[in-house]
Amino acid sequence: MAGERDLTKLLGGMQPRLNPGRYVFTVVTGPAPVGVKPVVTVAEDEGLTLVLRKEEADAAGLAYAYVAGWITLRVHSALEAVGLTAAVAQALARAGLSCNVVAGCHHDHLFVPYERAAEAVELLETLAAEAA
């Protein structure tokens, strides 16, 4: 099934869900350490970025500086959809919230400051209600 492209439908159907746990961004040179199960990986010239549970990073002795909450937008967004990331980022930016976005084939995933993750979900629920 193809994902949704209509911005109004995407915003109205976001259904943001805060996933349990604390997540961190770290970089390794080489493969992920044994026992580490990243939820996101990004290969860059500087190394392999891993987004993983804080507990796993701590156990593996991996350094990090940013602790995030992970929000999944449960609407099935098309990769070609235009405006969802911008609308979400703008709503969070107005509240002074940083947001790191990762797109999967079915959903968009947001990593926001952990201590403000519940607030971010509320802001996104308001945005969704206004679009519906």
Secondary structure as UniProt FT lines:
FT   HELIX           7..12
FT   STRAND          16..28
FT   TURN            34..35
FT   STRAND          40..44
FT   TURN            45..46
FT   STRAND          47..53
FT   HELIX           54..60
FT   STRAND          67..73
FT   TURN            79..80
FT   HELIX           84..94
FT   TURN            95..96
FT   STRAND          100..103
FT   STRAND          108..113
FT   HELIX           114..116
FT   HELIX           117..131
//
